[in-house]
Amino acid sequence: MQPKTQMRLVRLWHAALVGGFAVAYLTGDEDTYAMHLFSGWLVVGLVALRFILPLKLNRPNRPRYFTWSILAALGMAGAAAVSGVGADVLPWLEDLHEGLAEMSLWVALAHVAAALVVFKGRKWLARLKPTAVVGALVLLLAASQTALAADAARDAILATYAGQAKAENPAFAGFSAQRGEALYRAKNSVNPDAASCAACHTDDPTRAGRHVKTGRVIEPVAVSANPKRFTDAEKVEERFVRDCKSILGRACSATEKGDYVTFMASR
């Protein structure tokens, strides 16, 4: 195989693998599970393809640690993807899958660091235009503000529910995490398959759950484990409308909604 053709294939493969891993990492809840599953299978196929294609893992002029970084990144990504596929059949693999996925991210970053060293990353960085450096700094700053933005969005949702709760009950004196926990764990007879919120989200909301009917993985509902929870007002209300009716057989009051969000924000 010609060197130029080989390099094109490697670049194409890299782009597909990074894209597939990113999609799988960022999806996986009830609404995006099909996308998560597809991207997971894509990663499995791409990792297998990397060992099938006649591409050299190392070259004489490259250090051995770079080869090991390649193998480690491939192995971790493949293990994370395969364990995810297996978790659909063997639920006990779910914790292993999540752990491997987190480790894969760090191993991939270590491989990127090794690549920067091998391909003279310092010289490459020195050639960057000032505007590119400024742009990178802006992106880093924006990323650092993500958590703060999520907290602000969640506070706004709670403020809306507080206003509604006050209108429903003039004696309303604030939300309660204790009442929210009681609502989360309360057993109801309306839907035997999902007698409580914990039926899908487990007794520990900081852990991933599984839909009782479809078997699909549900990301943790607790904010500490999943900071993006309760940040989209439309989706939050949509889920309350659906889940309250399904589990309780009625609509939730504004106080109940605020209590629930307050409980999850405290976990």
Secondary structure per residue as TSV (DSSP state, phi and psi in degrees):
chain	resnum	aa	ss	phi	psi
A	1	M	-	360.0	133.1
A	2	Q	-	-63.1	143.3
A	3	P	H	-55.7	-41.6
A	4	K	H	-65.5	-40.8
A	5	T	H	-64.7	-41.6
A	6	Q	H	-61.9	-42.4
A	7	M	H	-65.3	-38.6
A	8	R	H	-62.8	-42.1
A	9	L	H	-64.3	-41.4
A	10	V	H	-63.6	-42.8
A	11	R	H	-65.6	-41.7
A	12	L	H	-63.9	-42.6
A	13	W	H	-63.4	-44.4
A	14	H	H	-58.1	-46.5
A	15	A	H	-61.6	-43.5
A	16	A	H	-66.5	-40.6
A	17	L	H	-67.4	-45.8
A	18	V	H	-62.0	-43.1
A	19	G	H	-63.9	-45.3
A	20	G	H	-63.5	-42.4
A	21	F	H	-65.5	-42.4
A	22	A	H	-62.4	-44.5
A	23	V	H	-63.7	-44.5
A	24	A	H	-63.1	-39.2
A	25	Y	H	-67.9	-35.1
A	26	L	H	-92.6	-5.8
A	27	T	-	-117.8	-175.8
A	28	G	-	128.8	-6.3
A	29	D	S	-81.6	-175.4
A	30	E	T	-59.0	-36.0
A	31	D	T	-82.4	-21.4
A	32	T	T	-118.9	18.4
A	33	Y	H	-65.9	-36.9
A	34	A	H	-61.2	-41.2
A	35	M	H	-65.9	-40.5
A	36	H	H	-62.2	-44.8
A	37	L	H	-65.2	-43.7
A	38	F	H	-62.0	-47.1
A	39	S	H	-67.0	-32.3
A	40	G	H	-64.5	-44.8
A	41	W	H	-63.9	-35.4
A	42	L	H	-61.5	-43.7
A	43	V	H	-62.9	-42.6
A	44	V	H	-57.6	-46.9
A	45	G	H	-65.3	-40.2
A	46	L	H	-68.6	-39.1
A	47	V	H	-64.9	-43.5
A	48	A	H	-63.0	-40.6
A	49	L	H	-62.7	-34.6
A	50	R	H	-61.8	-32.4
A	51	F	H	-86.7	-17.4
A	52	I	H	-84.6	-40.4
A	53	L	S	-64.1	142.0
A	54	P	-	-77.5	62.4
A	55	L	-	-112.0	135.0
A	56	K	-	-73.8	132.5
A	57	L	S	-77.4	-26.1
A	58	N	-	-144.6	161.1
A	59	R	-	-126.8	155.1
A	60	P	T	-54.9	-32.2
A	61	N	T	-91.1	9.5
A	62	R	S	-112.3	140.2
A	63	P	-	-64.7	153.6
A	64	R	H	-64.5	-31.2
A	65	Y	H	-64.0	-26.3
A	66	F	H	-68.9	-39.6
A	67	T	H	-62.0	-42.5
A	68	W	H	-65.1	-34.7
A	69	S	H	-66.9	-35.0
A	70	I	H	-65.1	-49.3
A	71	L	H	-63.7	-38.7
A	72	A	H	-65.8	-43.5
A	73	A	H	-64.4	-43.0
A	74	L	H	-64.0	-45.0
A	75	G	H	-63.9	-43.7
A	76	M	H	-68.3	-43.8
A	77	A	H	-62.2	-43.1
A	78	G	H	-65.1	-42.7
A	79	A	H	-64.6	-40.7
A	80	A	H	-63.2	-43.6
A	81	A	H	-67.5	-44.4
A	82	V	H	-65.4	-41.0
A	83	S	H	-65.3	-32.7
A	84	G	H	-66.8	-41.6
A	85	V	H	-63.1	-42.1
A	86	G	H	-68.1	-27.7
A	87	A	H	-65.9	-21.6
A	88	D	T	-69.0	-23.7
A	89	V	T	-102.6	-38.5
A	90	L	-	-118.8	94.4
A	91	P	G	-54.8	-27.7
A	92	W	G	-67.2	-11.9
A	93	L	G	-80.7	-8.6
A	94	E	H	-59.7	-46.1
A	95	D	H	-63.0	-41.0
A	96	L	H	-62.6	-42.4
A	97	H	H	-59.9	-45.9
A	98	E	H	-64.4	-41.1
A	99	G	H	-64.0	-43.6
A	100	L	H	-65.8	-36.6
A	101	A	H	-63.1	-43.2
A	102	E	H	-65.2	-43.1
A	103	M	H	-64.9	-36.6
A	104	S	H	-59.8	-38.6
A	105	L	H	-61.4	-44.6
A	106	W	H	-70.6	-37.7
A	107	V	H	-65.1	-39.0
A	108	A	H	-63.5	-40.3
A	109	L	H	-65.7	-36.7
A	110	A	H	-64.5	-38.5
A	111	H	H	-64.1	-40.6
A	112	V	H	-61.5	-41.5
A	113	A	H	-63.0	-41.8
A	114	A	H	-63.3	-39.6
A	115	A	H	-64.4	-39.0
A	116	L	H	-62.8	-37.7
A	117	V	H	-69.6	-47.1
A	118	V	H	-63.4	-42.0
A	119	F	T	-94.5	28.2
A	120	K	T	56.8	56.6
A	121	G	H	-59.8	-31.3
A	122	R	H	-64.8	-42.3
A	123	K	H	-66.6	-37.7
A	124	W	H	-63.6	-42.9
A	125	L	H	-64.8	-35.4
A	126	A	H	-66.2	-24.1
A	127	R	T	-86.7	-7.9
A	128	L	S	-63.8	141.7
A	129	K	-	-72.4	149.2
A	130	P	H	-53.0	-36.7
A	131	T	H	-64.8	-34.3
A	132	A	H	-67.8	-39.9
A	133	V	H	-63.7	-45.0
A	134	V	H	-60.7	-41.5
A	135	G	H	-61.2	-41.5
A	136	A	H	-63.9	-40.8
A	137	L	H	-63.9	-39.1
A	138	V	H	-63.4	-41.2
A	139	L	H	-64.2	-40.3
A	140	L	H	-64.6	-40.7
A	141	L	H	-64.3	-41.3
A	142	A	H	-63.3	-40.0
A	143	A	H	-64.1	-37.1
A	144	S	H	-67.6	-20.3
A	145	Q	T	-91.5	-2.5
A	146	T	H	-59.6	-46.4
A	147	A	H	-62.8	-41.7
A	148	L	H	-63.7	-39.7
A	149	A	H	-65.0	-38.9
A	150	A	H	-63.8	-42.8
A	151	D	H	-62.5	-41.1
A	152	A	H	-64.8	-41.0
A	153	A	H	-64.9	-39.5
A	154	R	H	-68.2	-39.9
A	155	D	H	-62.7	-36.8
A	156	A	H	-66.0	-39.0
A	157	I	H	-64.8	-43.5
A	158	L	H	-64.2	-36.8
A	159	A	H	-64.5	-37.9
A	160	T	H	-64.0	-46.2
A	161	Y	H	-65.2	-33.7
A	162	A	H	-64.6	-41.1
A	163	G	H	-63.1	-41.4
A	164	Q	H	-68.2	-38.7
A	165	A	H	-65.3	-38.0
A	166	K	H	-65.4	-36.3
A	167	A	H	-69.8	-36.2
A	168	E	H	-72.9	-35.9
A	169	N	-	-143.8	103.8
A	170	P	T	-56.7	-20.6
A	171	A	T	-85.0	1.3
A	172	F	-	-54.8	129.1
A	173	A	-	-122.7	15.8
A	174	G	-	122.2	163.4
A	175	F	-	-85.4	159.9
A	176	S	-	-131.9	123.6
A	177	A	H	-65.9	-31.8
A	178	Q	H	-65.8	-43.7
A	179	R	H	-65.2	-36.0
A	180	G	H	-63.8	-40.2
A	181	E	H	-66.4	-40.1
A	182	A	H	-61.7	-40.6
A	183	L	H	-65.1	-40.7
A	184	Y	H	-62.1	-38.7
A	185	R	H	-97.3	-8.4
A	186	A	-	-59.3	135.6
A	187	K	-	-93.1	132.5
A	188	N	-	-128.1	158.8
A	189	S	S	-105.9	3.2
A	190	V	S	-66.5	-43.6
A	191	N	-	-128.9	97.6
A	192	P	G	-56.9	-31.8
A	193	D	G	-71.4	-29.5
A	194	A	G	-134.5	76.2
A	195	A	-	-74.1	-13.0
A	196	S	S	-157.9	168.5
A	197	C	T	-61.4	-35.7
A	198	A	H	-66.2	-16.4
A	199	A	H	-60.8	-37.3
A	200	C	H	-96.9	-35.7
A	201	H	H	-94.1	0.7
A	202	T	-	70.7	168.6
A	203	D	S	-67.5	-21.4
A	204	D	-	-110.5	102.8
A	205	P	T	-67.6	-7.5
A	206	T	T	-82.9	-5.5
A	207	R	S	-106.4	158.3
A	208	A	-	-68.5	145.2
A	209	G	E	-110.8	-169.9
A	210	R	E	-148.8	131.5
A	211	H	-	-62.4	130.1
A	212	V	T	-67.6	-23.8
A	213	K	T	-96.6	-48.2
A	214	T	T	-89.1	-21.7
A	215	G	-	79.6	3.9
A	216	R	-	-72.7	145.6
A	217	V	E	-71.6	139.0
A	218	I	E	-118.7	127.9
A	219	E	-	-62.3	154.7
A	220	P	-	-51.9	143.6
A	221	V	-	-94.1	-16.8
A	222	A	S	-73.4	139.0
A	223	V	T	-64.8	-35.0
A	224	S	T	-62.4	-32.3
A	225	A	T	-94.2	-16.6
A	226	N	-	-148.3	80.0
A	227	P	T	-57.7	-18.9
A	228	K	T	-81.8	-5.1
A	229	R	T	-65.6	142.1
A	230	F	T	58.1	43.7
A	231	T	-	-118.7	-12.2
A	232	D	-	-111.6	104.9
A	233	A	H	-56.0	-41.7
A	234	E	H	-64.7	-44.5
A	235	K	H	-68.6	-37.5
A	236	V	H	-60.7	-47.6
A	237	E	H	-66.0	-39.2
A	238	E	H	-60.7	-41.2
A	239	R	H	-72.5	-35.9
A	240	F	H	-63.3	-43.1
A	241	V	H	-60.5	-44.4
A	242	R	H	-72.1	-50.1
A	243	D	H	-74.7	-36.1
A	244	C	H	-63.2	-41.8
A	245	K	H	-67.1	-39.5
A	246	S	H	-70.7	-40.4
A	247	I	H	-92.7	-43.4
A	248	L	T	-96.0	-18.6
A	249	G	S	77.7	16.3
A	250	R	S	-159.0	171.1
A	251	A	-	-79.0	146.8
A	252	C	-	-82.1	147.2
A	253	S	-	-78.2	164.2
A	254	A	H	-60.9	-36.6
A	255	T	H	-64.0	-42.9
A	256	E	H	-63.7	-41.0
A	257	K	H	-63.1	-46.5
A	258	G	H	-64.7	-38.5
A	259	D	H	-62.0	-43.2
A	260	Y	H	-62.9	-48.5
A	261	V	H	-63.5	-39.3
A	262	T	H	-62.6	-41.5
A	263	F	H	-62.8	-46.7
A	264	M	H	-68.2	-30.3
A	265	A	H	-71.4	-22.6
A	266	S	H	-87.1	-9.2
A	267	R	-	-99.7	360.0
